[in-house]
Structures are given as C-alpha cells and as structure tokens.
Amino acid sequence: MHKDEAAGLGKQAKGAVKDAAGGLTGNEKLQAEGKLDKAEGKLQQKVGEVKDDARDALKR
C-alpha cells in the first residue's frame, strides 16, 4: 500500500465524519466540506493505487 492510499483513506474517513456531523446539525457548510474531503480522499487513494501498480510493473 502506497502512502497516498493510506492518506486518502484517512481523508475519506474525516470527510465522512464531517458530512455526517453537518447533516445532523444542519450545518450545510460543514457537510459540503465533508463531501469535498471524501472526494479528495478518493482521488488521493486512486493516485496511490496507480503509483503502487507502476512500481510493481517496474519490478517485473
């Protein structure tokens, strides 16, 4: 697992908490920040997966 994958998963978790908290409290700004964090986390995770795959391909 590449460090970007782990960081992306962490950012997704943080975003999910913000999204849920914003939804429960009616704070639309917090909820939007959470959705953005989740999207950024997914992208970062995918970047890590691509880096991992590239590293594995170079080892062959």
C-alpha positions, 0 to 999 in steps of 0.5 A: 500500500502506497502512502497516498492510499493510506492518506486518502483513506484517512481523508475519506474517513474525516470527510465522512465524519464531517458530512455526517456531523453537518447533516445532523446539525444542519450545518450545510457548510460543514457537510459540503466540506465533508463531501469535498474531503471524501472526494479528495480522499478518493482521488488521493487513494486512486493516485496511490493505487496507480503509483503502487501498480507502476512500481510493481510493473517496474519490478517485473 
